[in-house]
Amino acid sequence: MDSYYDLHLHLNEGLNDLKERIKLAEHMGWDGICLTVDFQSTEALKEFSEKVSDMRTETEMELFSGAEITAKSVQELRKNSRRALSFVDIILVKGGGDEINRSAAECWEVDILCHPEKLAERDFMKQRNSGMDHVMAKLMAERLIGIEFNFSEILNSYGMLRSQILGRMHQNVMLARKYKALMILTSGARDRWDLRAPRELLAIGKMLGMTQGEAKSAVSENPSRILQKSRDRRDPNIILKGLRVMEWGDQKPRKKRMFGWY
């Protein structure tokens, strides 16, 4: 039986409504959700991570924590990604600008590139500027970085802007399909009214040009692969990608470094 995961529920209202949102998400049919906050400081991230950890005992649904990083340079993106890894399960990058999108696609620590189409420059004649290209798609497929298709971006846009976003998302679906990059459908919910059930995101995926199988994978298999990537980088038995220690013998495993193990 497939498990369904929404890997981007944003806590812009703090932690007060956490219990209600978890309960509603479970009622909608999600098997796991990732609660995400903007990365501001390691202290705030530590407090948030501890709160999510405490909530895991109060629900049967899997709970994950995520940090959404806003960066102005490659160096800042890599630095903050590595700092956040000590506290959260998933690293998300707030995309949109061409330079940051490319930097996120090249960064092994990143798990999901959020709304890459959002701040794209105007479209060229007969060509959509979707915030991505074939080079980025190849890099993201190699590094197991998901391309997010965020329903909130569609819901909260209007008129010509909405049509542009839909067209650019469709372009990214075609790129992801061709180069086998992971497509991730998320609600991007900022409150409980924005939450959507798995079948509703499936319908959104099909509207964007995904096949039934691709849309289903975007809320089940692909998020599961992202979560497995998160577990692997914390597993002290995995020395490098494809190299696992089966038995340590007389030696004791060292504390796992979150980055550089790949």
C-alpha positions in Angstrom: 0.0 0.0 0.0 1.3 3.4 -1.0 2.1 6.1 1.6 1.4 9.7 0.9 3.6 12.6 2.0 3.2 16.4 1.8 6.7 17.8 2.3 5.9 21.5 2.5 3.5 22.8 5.2 4.7 26.2 6.2 4.3 27.5 9.7 4.0 31.2 9.2 1.7 31.5 12.3 4.2 29.9 14.6 3.6 26.7 16.6 0.2 27.6 18.1 -2.0 25.8 15.5 0.3 22.8 15.1 -2.0 20.2 16.7 -5.0 21.2 14.7 -3.1 21.1 11.4 -1.6 17.7 12.2 -5.0 16.3 13.1 -6.6 17.7 9.9 -3.8 16.4 7.7 -4.1 13.0 9.2 -7.9 13.1 8.6 -7.3 14.0 4.9 -5.3 10.8 4.3 -1.7 11.9 4.6 0.7 9.3 6.1 3.4 12.0 6.7 4.0 15.7 6.5 7.0 18.0 6.7 6.4 21.1 8.8 8.6 23.9 7.5 9.9 27.2 8.8 12.1 29.9 7.3 15.7 29.6 8.4 16.6 32.6 10.5 18.8 31.3 13.3 20.0 28.0 14.6 18.5 28.8 18.0 15.0 29.2 16.5 15.5 26.1 14.3 16.5 24.1 17.4 13.4 25.1 19.3 11.2 24.3 16.3 12.8 20.9 15.8 12.3 20.0 19.4 8.6 21.0 19.2 8.1 18.8 16.2 9.9 15.9 18.0 7.6 16.3 21.0 4.5 16.1 18.7 5.5 12.8 17.2 4.3 11.0 20.3 0.8 12.4 19.9 0.0 11.2 16.4 0.4 8.0 14.3 1.3 10.1 11.3 5.0 10.6 10.5 6.2 14.1 11.2 9.3 15.7 9.7 10.9 19.1 10.1 12.2 21.3 7.3 14.0 24.5 6.9 13.3 26.8 4.0 16.4 28.8 3.1 16.5 32.2 1.4 20.0 33.0 0.1 21.6 35.8 -2.0 24.7 33.9 -3.0 26.1 30.4 -3.5 28.2 30.6 -0.4 25.3 31.7 1.8 23.1 28.9 0.5 25.7 26.2 1.2 26.6 27.6 4.6 23.0 27.8 5.8 22.1 24.4 4.4 24.9 22.8 6.3 24.0 24.7 9.5 20.4 23.6 9.2 21.2 19.9 8.7 21.9 19.5 12.4 18.4 20.3 13.4 15.9 19.4 10.6 15.2 16.5 8.3 14.6 18.3 5.0 16.4 21.3 3.4 14.2 23.4 1.1 15.5 26.4 -0.9 13.3 29.3 -1.8 13.9 29.5 -5.5 12.9 31.8 -8.3 16.0 33.8 -9.3 18.1 32.1 -12.0 21.4 32.3 -9.9 19.8 30.8 -6.8 18.0 28.1 -8.8 21.3 27.0 -10.4 23.1 27.1 -7.1 20.4 24.9 -5.4 20.6 22.4 -8.2 24.4 22.1 -7.7 24.2 21.8 -3.9 24.2 18.2 -2.6 22.7 19.3 0.8 19.5 20.6 -0.8 16.5 18.2 -0.9 13.8 20.3 -2.6 13.9 23.4 -4.8 10.8 25.4 -4.1 8.8 27.2 -6.8 11.7 27.6 -9.2 9.3 29.3 -11.7 8.1 32.1 -9.3 10.5 34.9 -10.1 11.5 33.9 -13.6 12.0 36.8 -16.0 9.5 37.4 -18.7 9.1 34.7 -21.3 11.0 34.8 -24.6 9.2 34.4 -27.9 8.0 30.8 -28.3 9.9 29.8 -25.2 8.9 29.8 -21.6 11.4 30.8 -19.0 10.5 28.4 -16.3 13.4 29.1 -13.9 15.0 25.8 -15.0 16.9 24.4 -17.9 18.2 20.9 -19.0 21.5 21.3 -17.2 19.7 22.0 -13.9 17.4 19.1 -14.4 20.3 16.7 -15.0 22.1 18.0 -11.8 19.0 17.6 -9.7 18.4 14.1 -11.0 22.0 13.2 -10.1 21.8 14.7 -6.6 18.3 13.5 -5.8 16.9 17.0 -5.4 13.2 17.3 -5.9 11.5 19.9 -8.1 8.5 21.3 -6.2 5.1 22.0 -7.7 3.5 24.1 -5.0 -0.3 24.3 -5.1 -0.2 27.5 -2.9 1.5 29.4 -5.7 -1.4 28.6 -8.0 -4.1 29.2 -5.4 -2.8 32.6 -4.4 -2.2 34.0 -7.9 -4.7 35.6 -10.3 -5.3 36.5 -13.9 -2.3 36.6 -16.2 0.2 35.7 -13.4 -1.7 32.5 -12.7 -1.6 31.5 -16.4 2.2 32.2 -16.5 2.8 30.1 -13.4 0.8 27.2 -14.8 2.6 27.4 -18.1 6.0 27.5 -16.5 5.1 24.6 -14.2 4.1 22.6 -17.3 7.5 23.4 -18.8 9.2 22.0 -15.7 7.1 18.8 -15.8 8.4 18.2 -19.3 12.0 18.9 -18.2 11.7 16.6 -15.2 10.2 13.8 -17.3 13.0 14.0 -19.9 15.9 14.0 -17.5 14.3 11.8 -14.8 14.4 14.5 -12.0 12.1 14.0 -9.0 8.8 15.8 -9.2 7.3 16.7 -5.8 3.7 17.9 -5.4 3.1 19.9 -2.2 0.2 22.0 -0.8 2.6 24.7 0.5 -0.1 25.4 3.1 0.4 28.4 5.3 -2.7 27.7 7.4 -5.2 24.8 7.8 -7.5 26.3 5.1 -4.8 25.7 2.5 -4.4 22.0 3.3 -5.3 19.6 0.5 -5.9 15.9 0.4 -3.6 13.6 -1.7 -6.2 13.0 -4.4 -6.6 16.8 -4.9 -2.8 17.2 -5.4 -3.0 14.3 -7.8 -5.6 16.2 -9.9 -3.4 19.3 -9.9 -0.4 17.2 -11.1 -2.5 15.9 -14.0 -3.6 19.4 -14.9 0.1 20.4 -15.1 0.7 17.7 -17.6 1.8 14.7 -15.4 0.5 11.3 -16.2 -1.5 9.4 -13.6 1.6 7.5 -12.6 3.8 10.6 -12.4 1.3 12.5 -10.3 0.9 9.6 -7.9 4.7 9.2 -7.6 5.0 13.0 -6.9 3.1 12.5 -3.6 4.3 9.0 -2.7 7.4 7.4 -4.2 9.4 10.6 -4.9 8.8 12.1 -1.4 9.8 8.7 0.1 13.1 8.8 -1.8 13.8 12.3 -0.5 13.1 11.1 3.1 15.4 8.1 2.5 18.1 10.5 1.4 17.6 12.4 4.7 17.9 9.1 6.7 21.0 8.0 4.8 23.0 11.2 5.6 22.3 10.6 9.3 23.1 6.9 9.2 26.6 6.3 10.7 26.9 3.0 8.8 26.8 4.8 5.4 30.3 6.0 4.7 29.8 7.1 1.1 26.9 6.7 -1.3 26.8 3.0 -2.2 29.2 2.1 0.6 27.7 0.8 3.8 29.4 -0.8 6.9 27.6 -4.1 7.6 29.6 -4.8 10.9 32.0 -2.5 12.8 33.6 -5.3 14.8 35.8 -3.9 17.6 35.6 -0.4 16.3 32.9 2.1 17.1 31.2 4.2 14.5 32.2 7.8 14.5 29.6 10.6 14.7 28.2 11.0 11.2 29.0 14.2 9.4 25.8 15.4 7.7 27.5 16.7 4.6 30.3 15.4 2.4 29.3 11.7 2.8 28.2 11.4 -0.8 
